[in-house]
Amino acid sequence: MSPTPECRWGRDRVAKLVDHTLLKPEATADQVLAVVAEAAELGVAAVCVSPSMVAIAASADPVDAARVPIAAVVGFPSGKHLPAVKAHEAALAVAAGAAEIDMVIDVGAAVADDFAAVGADIAAVRAAAPHAVLKVIVESAALLELAGAATLVAACRAAEDAGADFIKTSTGFHPLGGASVAAVTLMADTVGGRLGVKASGGIRTAEDALAMLEAGATRLGLSGTRAVLDGLG
């Protein structure tokens, strides 16, 4: 009998794959500092915040800040920013203390099959933050709904060609939805282990998290991290 997903993964292993996330527009400095402290306590991979909050996260208790890398979102949440703006935003975030960048593609360009524009957008951010871990948010639910699986595959390939380290499902803000097992499976199959796959958007339970990991996710974006981990025992 093969072990259950809970046995295969376990709380500590899952924690090390989580980006503990606070991206609400109304987030305060005190809340960001609390999230960094909680992230350090939980032993997660990174804490993910808005660009304006990176310096605040970096100013957290030195012990906490040293234990948790900071990820910043770029072009968030619409992706409808000029590539130069996204690039500058990424550079500013890195200068403020971010070690990872989660950028949003121009979803409309992907839907229109303009992958030259999608790739150039990603490449601009890659050039502006050459040493940061770059995660490219493709809004998988929107691409699948509006354009189909082939477009999601093409978006993943464009991200890989432009130098991304991860492809990421979702911002969590798009009305068409967040991560799904089908999208994560397709994305993982497309990049074949050459890139990481971050599942984010609507993952609220331990069962959700394990389903994404079983489908091929190598990182999870969670806002309710403690509740998910507590569900793993």
C-alpha positions in Angstrom: 0.0 0.0 0.0 1.4 3.4 -1.0 1.6 6.1 1.7 -1.1 8.8 1.8 -0.2 12.4 0.6 -0.1 13.5 4.2 2.6 10.9 5.0 4.5 11.6 1.8 4.7 15.4 2.5 4.3 16.2 6.2 4.0 19.6 7.9 7.7 20.5 7.9 8.3 19.6 4.3 5.3 21.5 3.1 6.2 24.6 5.2 9.6 24.8 3.4 7.7 25.1 0.1 5.4 28.0 1.1 5.5 31.7 0.3 3.7 33.2 3.2 1.7 36.0 1.6 0.2 39.4 2.5 -0.9 41.3 -0.6 -4.1 43.0 0.6 -4.2 46.7 -0.4 -5.1 47.7 3.1 -2.1 45.9 4.7 -0.3 48.0 7.3 3.3 48.1 8.3 2.5 46.4 11.6 0.8 43.6 9.7 3.8 43.1 7.4 6.1 42.9 10.4 3.8 40.4 12.0 3.7 38.3 8.8 7.5 38.2 8.7 7.6 37.1 12.3 5.0 34.4 11.7 6.9 33.3 8.5 10.1 32.8 10.5 8.2 30.9 13.2 6.6 28.6 10.6 9.8 27.9 8.7 8.5 28.8 5.3 10.4 29.4 2.1 9.7 33.2 1.8 7.4 36.0 2.7 5.6 37.7 -0.2 4.6 41.3 0.0 3.7 44.3 -2.1 6.6 46.4 -3.4 6.0 49.3 -1.1 6.2 46.9 1.8 9.6 45.3 1.0 11.6 47.8 3.0 9.3 47.4 6.0 9.6 43.6 5.8 13.4 44.0 5.5 13.4 46.1 8.7 11.8 43.3 10.8 13.6 41.8 13.7 17.0 40.8 12.4 16.7 37.2 13.5 13.3 36.9 11.6 14.5 38.8 8.6 17.6 36.7 8.2 15.6 33.5 8.3 13.0 34.4 5.7 13.8 35.7 2.1 11.5 38.5 0.9 9.5 38.1 -2.4 7.9 41.2 -4.0 5.1 41.2 -6.6 5.6 43.3 -9.8 3.0 44.5 -12.2 0.5 43.4 -9.7 -2.3 42.4 -10.1 -3.3 43.3 -13.6 0.0 42.9 -15.5 -1.0 45.8 -17.7 2.0 47.9 -16.9 4.7 48.9 -19.4 7.7 46.5 -19.4 10.0 49.4 -18.4 7.7 50.1 -15.4 7.8 46.4 -14.3 11.5 46.4 -14.7 12.0 49.5 -12.6 9.6 48.2 -10.0 11.6 45.0 -9.8 14.9 46.8 -9.5 13.5 49.0 -6.7 12.2 46.0 -4.9 15.6 44.2 -5.0 17.3 47.4 -3.8 14.9 47.5 -0.9 15.7 43.9 0.1 13.7 41.5 -2.1 15.5 38.3 -3.1 12.5 37.0 -5.2 10.3 38.7 -7.7 6.8 37.5 -8.7 5.8 39.3 -11.9 2.5 39.3 -13.7 2.5 38.9 -17.5 0.3 40.9 -19.8 -2.5 38.3 -19.9 -4.2 40.1 -22.8 -1.1 39.7 -24.9 -1.1 36.0 -24.2 -4.7 35.7 -25.1 -4.0 37.5 -28.4 -1.2 35.0 -29.1 1.4 37.8 -28.9 4.1 35.8 -27.2 6.9 38.1 -28.5 5.4 40.8 -26.3 5.0 38.4 -23.4 8.6 37.2 -23.7 10.0 40.8 -24.0 8.0 41.8 -20.9 9.5 38.9 -18.8 13.0 39.5 -20.3 12.9 43.2 -19.2 12.2 42.2 -15.6 14.8 39.4 -15.8 17.4 41.9 -16.9 16.5 44.4 -14.2 16.8 41.8 -11.4 19.4 39.3 -12.7 20.1 37.7 -9.4 16.6 37.5 -8.0 14.5 34.3 -8.2 12.0 35.2 -10.9 8.5 33.8 -10.7 6.2 34.5 -13.7 2.5 34.7 -12.9 0.5 33.6 -16.0 -3.1 33.7 -14.6 -3.7 30.1 -15.6 -7.4 30.1 -14.9 -7.9 33.1 -17.2 -5.8 31.6 -20.0 -7.6 28.3 -19.8 -11.0 29.9 -19.8 -10.3 32.6 -22.5 -7.8 30.9 -24.8 -7.3 27.2 -23.9 -4.6 24.8 -22.8 -2.3 25.6 -25.8 -2.1 29.2 -24.7 -1.2 28.3 -21.1 1.5 26.0 -22.5 2.9 28.8 -24.7 2.9 31.2 -21.8 5.0 28.8 -19.7 7.4 28.3 -22.6 7.7 32.0 -23.1 8.6 32.4 -19.4 11.2 29.7 -19.6 12.7 31.2 -22.8 12.9 34.6 -21.1 14.9 33.3 -18.1 12.2 32.7 -15.4 13.0 30.4 -12.5 9.3 29.6 -11.7 6.0 29.7 -13.4 3.2 30.7 -11.1 -0.5 30.1 -11.6 -2.3 33.2 -10.3 -2.4 36.5 -8.5 -5.4 35.4 -6.5 -7.1 38.6 -7.6 -8.5 37.5 -11.0 -12.2 37.0 -11.2 -11.8 33.8 -13.3 -10.1 32.1 -10.4 -6.8 30.9 -8.9 -4.9 27.7 -8.9 -6.3 24.4 -10.1 -5.0 20.8 -10.2 -5.5 20.7 -14.0 -3.5 23.9 -14.5 -0.6 22.9 -12.2 -0.4 19.5 -13.9 -0.2 21.0 -17.4 2.3 23.6 -16.2 4.5 21.0 -14.5 4.4 18.8 -17.6 5.3 21.7 -19.8 8.4 22.8 -17.9 9.4 19.2 -17.1 11.3 20.1 -13.9 13.5 22.7 -15.6 11.5 25.5 -13.8 9.7 25.4 -10.5 5.9 25.6 -10.4 4.2 27.9 -7.9 0.5 27.3 -7.2 -1.3 30.2 -5.7 -4.8 31.6 -5.4 -7.6 29.9 -3.5 -5.5 27.3 -1.6 -7.1 27.4 1.8 -6.9 23.9 3.2 -4.3 21.2 3.8 -6.2 19.1 1.2 -5.9 21.9 -1.4 -2.2 22.2 -0.7 -1.5 18.5 -1.0 -3.5 18.3 -4.2 -1.3 21.0 -5.8 1.9 19.4 -4.6 0.8 16.0 -5.9 0.0 17.7 -9.3 3.6 19.0 -9.5 3.8 22.3 -7.6 7.1 23.0 -6.1 6.1 26.1 -4.2 2.8 27.3 -2.7 1.5 30.8 -2.3 -0.6 30.9 0.9 -2.1 33.7 2.9 -3.6 31.3 5.5 -0.4 29.3 6.0 -0.8 28.4 9.6 -4.3 27.0 9.1 -3.0 24.9 6.1 -0.1 23.6 8.1 -2.2 22.9 11.1 -4.4 20.7 8.9 -1.3 18.5 8.3 -0.9 17.8 12.0 
